[in-house]
Amino acid sequence: MISRRALVLLPLLLLPACRGREGGSPASAKPPVRRIIALTPSLAETLFALGLGDRVVAVGDYTRWPEEAVRKPHIGGLFNPNLERIVSLRPDLAVLLPSEKDLGAKLQPLGVDLLIVPDESLADVERSFHTIADRCGVPEAGNRMAAQWRAGLSLPPIPGPPLKVMLSVGRPTGRLGEIVVAGRGTYLDELLRRLGAVNVFADSPTLYPQISVEEIVARKPDVILELRADPQTPEQAAALVRDWQPLSEVPAVRNGAVEVLAGTHVLIPGPRIPQFYKEMREVLVKVREKH
């Protein structure tokens, strides 16, 4: 329920607002975007990387970078957006993922323009730089960022026979269960293939399947990459590696090739992908040189 205070603010949002990219008046006739919200960390990061941070009035609860974004008002996440607070901030543009369409459907009648930006693939991410920059009237910033981003992804493949890699993107710490991995069609799989490696779950029918221990044993990955969006201390990282010890029949475990990549830039499909790509390459090169 929206409180009486929020209802008083609704007329402010019913002023003429920008329309989305599809349909409406030409971009040159659109009012400038001045108050932006973005719940998804990747889109919030993109806005700040484009130099639009001063126009961002709120971000989602899971935004961790940059520090200026973290200090902005928080408005919930995909499953718990705070509509009352959003209304009170009087945004004129919401930059959303396709998965946030339900929130968009609530905001549009209030006069908030929507910009829907996918970020599943590398092409999606690069396109988002241009889409957001164009919509906000800073196309040159989008061009510059895309060029720098592509340059950061220009590192060559790893020499030698392809390594068979498993990308673990989520599981409870302390046990091997409810393991979620990256499958084909994800930007993580694309990064792996750029490096000349093989994703052992590339045949998955879903982007991020939950898999069993038996499937891991059967696929015999040479390397297991544990990807964590929260920074890990050396002790925490070592504990994550120890969790895999019961699977000694898996080459990655037997050969000491379970590696942890953690940080606020990991698992965020945005401007900092090149940093993650470089770290992924360094880890796989280290494994190749060791074995």
N, C-alpha and C positions, 0 to 999 in steps of 0.2 A: 504493500500500500504506500502511496505517496502522501506525505503529510500535507497539512493545510498550507504550511510555509512554502513547500515546493509548488503547490498549485498556484500560489500567488505569483511565483516566478515564471510560470508557463507562458503567459502572454509575451514576456521578453523574448522567448524562443520562437514565437510565431511571426516575428518580423521577417521580411524577405531574406532568404538565406541562399547560399550557393547550392547549385544542383550538382549531381554526380557526373562522372565522366561520360556516361552513356545518356544520350539525349540532352535536352535543355539547350540553353543558349551557347554560343561559341565561347571558348575559353577566354578570349579577349574581353568579353562582355560581363564576365563573372565578377562579383565583388571580391576583393582580396580576402584571403583566409587569415583570420587573426587569432582565433581561439580553437586549439586542436586538442582532442583527446585520443589516446591509443592505449588499449589494455594489454596488448601483446608485447612482451619485451623486445622482440626483433623489430617491430615497427616503431616502438619508442626509440630504440637505438638508432634506427635509420633517420628519424626526424632530427635527432640531436646531431648526428654525423653530417647532415645536410645544412647545419647551421640554423635550424628552425626551433631550437630549444626555447627561445624567448616567447614563442607563440604557443607552446604546449602548456595547457592549464592543468592537465592531470594525466596520470599513467596508471597501469595496472599494478596490482599488489606484488607481482613477481618480477618487476623491473629491478635489475641490479646494477645497471651501468648505462650511462656515466653517472657520476655522483650527483650532478645537477638534476638528472632525471629522478633519482631516488628521493631527492628533497621535494619533489612536486607532490601535490595532493594525490592520494591513492583512491581508486574508485572500484576496487574489487577485481575479479578475474572472470574467466569464461563462464563459470557456473554461478558466480555470485556478484554480478555487476551491481553497484550501488546507484540505482537510477535516480534516487532523490538527490544524491550529491552531484551526479552528472548534471542534472537540471539546474542546480544552484550555481554551477560554474559557467553556464551560458555558452557552451561550445557552438561554433558554427560549422565545424567539420569533425567527424569521427573517422579515423583511419582504422579499418577493421579487417580481420581475416574472414574468409568465407564461412568458417565455423562459428563466427560471431553474428550470423545473419539475424538470429532471434533478437539480439540487442538492437541491431540496426532497424528492425521492424518497429521497435518501440520508440526509437529516436526520431525517425523520419517524420511521423505526424507532429512532432514537437518543433519542426523546422530545422533540424540538424541535418546537414548534408552528409552523405556517406561516400567514402572511398574504400572500395573492397579490394584488398591486395593479397593475392595468394603468395605463399612462401615455401612451398613443398620442394621445388627443384632449384638448382642453381640459376636456371633461366628466369624462374619466378623472382628470385631474390634480386638479380641484376635489374630486371624490368621494374621492380618496385622502387628502385632509386629514381628512375626516370619518371614513373607514374606520380610519385609523391612530390618530387621536385617540380614537375610541370604544373600539377594542380595548385601548388602553393606559390607559383610565380618565380621559382628560382631554377629554371632549366639548366643553367650553366653549372650549378652545384651538382645536379644529378649527373651530368656528363663527366665532370671531374671525378666524382666518387666512383662511378662505374669504371672509368679508365684505371684508377688506382687499384680498385678491387680486382679487375682482370689481371693486372700486372702481378698482384700478390698470388694469383692462382697459376702463374706460369712456370712454377717449379717442375722439373722434368720427372718422368716416372722413375721408379726404383729399378736399377739394373738387376738382371738375373731372372730366374724362373719366378712366376707369380706366386706370391705368398697367399695362402688361404686364411682369410681373416673373419672373425666374428665380432660384430659391433654390438656390445651390450649397452643399452641405453636406459635401463631401469630394472632394478630388483631390490628386495630388502637386504640391508646390510646384515651380515652374520649367517646367512643361509642361502643355499642355491634353490630358489623357488620363485615362481612368478617372474621369470626372466623375460624381458622384452628386448627384442633386437631390431636393428634397422634392416629392412628388406629392399628390394629393387624399387626404383621410382622415388626414393628419398634422396635428398641432397647429400646425405652421408654416404650412401652407396655410390653416388656419382664421384665424390671425392676419392673414394677408395679405388674406383676404376681409373681415375686420372693418374693415380700412382702406379698403375699396372698390377694391382692386387685383385684378388677374387673374394667376393663376399659369399661366404658359405651358405647364406640364407637369401641369395639373390633370386631364388625360384619361389619365394613366398608369395601367396596370392594377396597378401595385405602389406601395407607399407611398414607397419610396426607390429609384427606378430609376437604373441607370447608363446614361448617354446619350452620344451621339456628338456631335462638333463639327458635323457636317452637320445634325443635328436642331436644334441651337441656331440655326444660320444660317437654317434654314427657319422657325423660330417667331418670329424677330425680336423678342426682348425689348427693351423700352424701358429696363429697369434689370436689372442683374445684381448680386445681393447675394451676396458671398462670406462665408459664415458659418464662423467658426473658434472652437473651444472653448478654444484657448490664446491668451492675450494676445499681441498683435503690436506690435512697435515700429513707428514711422512708416516706417522703411526697409523692414521686412518687409511691411507693408501695401502700400507703393508697388510692391514687387516682385510681389506677387500681382496687382495691377492691370495691371502691364506684361505679365504672361503672356497677357493677352487681346488685346494689340495686333494679332496676326496676323488677327483676325476683324473687320477694319474695316468689313465690310459689315453687321455687326450694329448696330442703332441704339444700343444701350447702350454699345458700344465707341466708335462714331463720335462720339457726343455726350458722352463723358466721364462716363457714368453707371454705371460699375462701382464699387461701393462695398464696403468691408470692414467687417463687424461682428464683433468678436472680444472674447473675455473668458471667464472661468470661468462666467458666467451664460448664455452663448450655447450653444444646442443642449442645454440641460438642461431637460426638461419638469417643472419643479417650482415652488417658491415665488417664484423670481425671474423668472418669465415676464413679469410686468408691466414690469419694468425693460427687458427685451429688446424688448417691444412698443413702449414709449416711444421707444427708440432707433431701431427700425425705422421708426416713423412720422416721426421727425425727419429721417431720411435721405431718405425718399420725398418729404416736403414740400420738402426742399432741392432735390431733382431737379426736382420740379414747378415750383418758383420759377425755377430756372435755365433751364428750357426752356418 
